[in-house]
Amino acid sequence: MRLFYEWGTKQLEKHGEELCGDNVAIARHADFVMLALSDGLGSGVKANILSILTTRIVIHLMENELPLSEVVETLSKTLPVCEVRKLAYSTFAIGKFFSEGRARVVEFDTPPVILLRHRKSVPVPYEEREIEGKTIRESELKLKTGDWVVFISDGVVNAGIGGLYPLGWGLDQIARFLEEHCHPDLSAQELADKLTQAVWDLYCGKPGDDVSVAVIKVRHKLTATVFTGPPVDKSADKAVVASFTQRSGFLAVCGGTTAKIVARYLGGKSLEVDLGTMKPDVPPLARIEGVDLATEGILTLTRVNDLLHSGASKDSVKFDTDGASALVRLCLDVDNIHFIVGLGVNPAHQNPDLPGQLAMKLAVVREIAEELRKRGKEVTVETI
């Protein structure tokens, strides 16, 4: 079964600097995810520019499947070397994660990647080779559901230096911290946040180096299908409902008429309205056996659109019981959302402006889809 890679990143700039001298870049494709982390020499603006340039070049060249030797050669010829320290322009770590579970990690002068399995740190075998005078570490991983892969910059390893840890936090202590905190219910972002907070605390709120954390959580993809509006062809109702209910993942219905159609073709399941979930601007939720969420249509979708555009997160709507907040939570909890938008005339609307209403509903769904894509979700919209 195909694996999904959930990622989370967190950075801290060196105390006294406005910009972080590290950079993390992630590119998601149909069959793989690319991650590049670079630590620019020094700190501040110059380091920031060098690290961004490094990750951009790495991502671009690796996406075009150039051999590693050519990637390193291009970096060597493109980016400068410090004339004073005679040190490399920037370090880098690259991860390419394939949907079948295979992963390749390439590192130059960075802390080694940390692999966690069953809440234990697992040794990562690697090979070294010289390219353009640089020692490169290469690792091939076979990942499983539940694994965590963590990339860090030097700022994490050196946390606490001269204080609680005279020689710095160190890889062993970092691995132990991750083992204690990589609970299966945690998201990749939450683990990245926890590790970075620990680093902040060790530096007593004044990081002595730029800090970068990138976490990959290996799991199966979570999906949801949102069905709103009756089909144009009424005779297709049964087939559409059958197709909808057979889709994997969470199922949501938006619209009273759509909910009645689904309930009818699910063997006459009862449609129960929960008036306790009603708000002045959002109609109440309903319940249909076999469906995870049932809401009203255009008013709820419009409110969902407003919430997303105003920056709503899972935390900000965590305790709200209305239909719009429930649908926002559902969409943000999954990785892939498929909208089925019926363009049939809704008998509940006897309005001469109905074609405009239909166009508005489709436009709202498309706006929701675009906002979800900005948040890294895979979204498709189907009209029937």
CORLIN-V445096 format. One record per backbone hydrogen bond with DSSP energy under -0.5 kcal/mol. NH is the residue of the N-H (numbers start at 1). CO is the residue of the C=O. If there is no record, write none. Layout:
nh->NH co->CO
nh->NH co->CO
//
This chain:
nh->3 co->99
nh->4 co->219
nh->6 co->4
nh->6 co->217
nh->8 co->215
nh->10 co->213
nh->12 co->211
nh->15 co->207
nh->17 co->14
nh->23 co->38
nh->25 co->36
nh->27 co->34
nh->29 co->32
nh->33 co->97
nh->34 co->27
nh->35 co->95
nh->36 co->25
nh->37 co->93
nh->38 co->23
nh->39 co->91
nh->40 co->21
nh->40 co->38
nh->41 co->89
nh->44 co->19
nh->47 co->43
nh->48 co->44
nh->49 co->45
nh->50 co->46
nh->51 co->47
nh->52 co->48
nh->53 co->49
nh->54 co->50
nh->55 co->51
nh->56 co->52
nh->57 co->53
nh->58 co->54
nh->59 co->55
nh->60 co->56
nh->61 co->57
nh->62 co->58
nh->63 co->59
nh->64 co->60
nh->65 co->62
nh->66 co->61
nh->70 co->67
nh->71 co->67
nh->72 co->68
nh->73 co->69
nh->74 co->70
nh->75 co->71
nh->76 co->72
nh->77 co->73
nh->78 co->74
nh->79 co->75
nh->82 co->87
nh->86 co->82
nh->91 co->39
nh->92 co->108
nh->93 co->37
nh->94 co->106
nh->95 co->35
nh->96 co->104
nh->97 co->33
nh->97 co->95
nh->98 co->96
nh->98 co->102
nh->99 co->31
nh->101 co->98
nh->103 co->141
nh->104 co->96
nh->105 co->139
nh->106 co->94
nh->107 co->137
nh->108 co->92
nh->114 co->150
nh->115 co->113
nh->115 co->122
nh->116 co->148
nh->117 co->120
nh->120 co->117
nh->122 co->115
nh->125 co->123
nh->127 co->138
nh->129 co->136
nh->131 co->134
nh->134 co->131
nh->136 co->129
nh->136 co->134
nh->137 co->107
nh->138 co->127
nh->139 co->105
nh->141 co->103
nh->143 co->101
nh->143 co->141
nh->146 co->218
nh->147 co->144
nh->148 co->116
nh->149 co->216
nh->150 co->114
nh->151 co->214
nh->153 co->212
nh->155 co->210
nh->156 co->153
nh->157 co->153
nh->158 co->154
nh->159 co->156
nh->161 co->158
nh->162 co->165
nh->163 co->160
nh->163 co->165
nh->165 co->160
nh->166 co->164
nh->168 co->165
nh->169 co->159
nh->170 co->157
nh->174 co->170
nh->175 co->171
nh->176 co->172
nh->177 co->173
nh->178 co->174
nh->179 co->175
nh->180 co->176
nh->181 co->177
nh->182 co->178
nh->183 co->181
nh->186 co->183
nh->191 co->187
nh->192 co->188
nh->193 co->189
nh->194 co->190
nh->195 co->191
nh->196 co->192
nh->197 co->193
nh->198 co->194
nh->199 co->195
nh->200 co->196
nh->201 co->197
nh->202 co->198
nh->203 co->199
nh->204 co->201
nh->205 co->200
nh->206 co->203
nh->211 co->12
nh->213 co->10
nh->214 co->151
nh->215 co->8
nh->216 co->149
nh->217 co->6
nh->218 co->147
nh->218 co->216
nh->219 co->4
nh->219 co->217
nh->224 co->336
nh->225 co->250
nh->226 co->338
nh->227 co->225
nh->227 co->252
nh->228 co->226
nh->228 co->340
nh->229 co->254
nh->232 co->384
nh->233 co->384
nh->234 co->232
nh->236 co->233
nh->237 co->234
nh->240 co->236
nh->241 co->237
nh->242 co->238
nh->243 co->239
nh->244 co->240
nh->245 co->241
nh->246 co->242
nh->247 co->244
nh->250 co->223
nh->252 co->225
nh->253 co->293
nh->254 co->227
nh->255 co->253
nh->255 co->295
nh->259 co->255
nh->260 co->256
nh->261 co->257
nh->262 co->258
nh->263 co->259
nh->264 co->260
nh->265 co->261
nh->266 co->262
nh->266 co->263
nh->267 co->264
nh->268 co->263
nh->268 co->264
nh->269 co->263
nh->272 co->270
nh->272 co->287
nh->273 co->271
nh->274 co->285
nh->275 co->273
nh->277 co->274
nh->278 co->275
nh->279 co->282
nh->282 co->279
nh->285 co->274
nh->286 co->294
nh->287 co->272
nh->289 co->270
nh->291 co->288
nh->292 co->251
nh->293 co->251
nh->294 co->286
nh->295 co->253
nh->301 co->297
nh->302 co->298
nh->303 co->299
nh->304 co->300
nh->305 co->301
nh->306 co->302
nh->307 co->303
nh->308 co->304
nh->309 co->305
nh->310 co->306
nh->311 co->308
nh->312 co->307
nh->317 co->313
nh->318 co->315
nh->320 co->317
nh->323 co->283
nh->326 co->322
nh->327 co->323
nh->328 co->324
nh->329 co->325
nh->330 co->326
nh->331 co->327
nh->332 co->328
nh->333 co->329
nh->334 co->330
nh->335 co->222
nh->336 co->222
nh->337 co->378
nh->338 co->224
nh->339 co->337
nh->339 co->380
nh->340 co->226
nh->341 co->339
nh->341 co->382
nh->342 co->228
nh->342 co->340
nh->344 co->230
nh->347 co->345
nh->349 co->346
nh->350 co->348
nh->351 co->349
nh->354 co->351
nh->356 co->353
nh->357 co->353
nh->358 co->354
nh->359 co->355
nh->360 co->356
nh->361 co->357
nh->362 co->358
nh->363 co->359
nh->364 co->360
nh->365 co->361
nh->366 co->362
nh->367 co->363
nh->368 co->364
nh->369 co->365
nh->370 co->366
nh->371 co->367
nh->372 co->368
nh->373 co->369
nh->374 co->370
nh->375 co->371
nh->375 co->372
nh->376 co->373
nh->377 co->372
nh->378 co->335
nh->379 co->377
nh->380 co->337
nh->382 co->339
nh->384 co->341
//
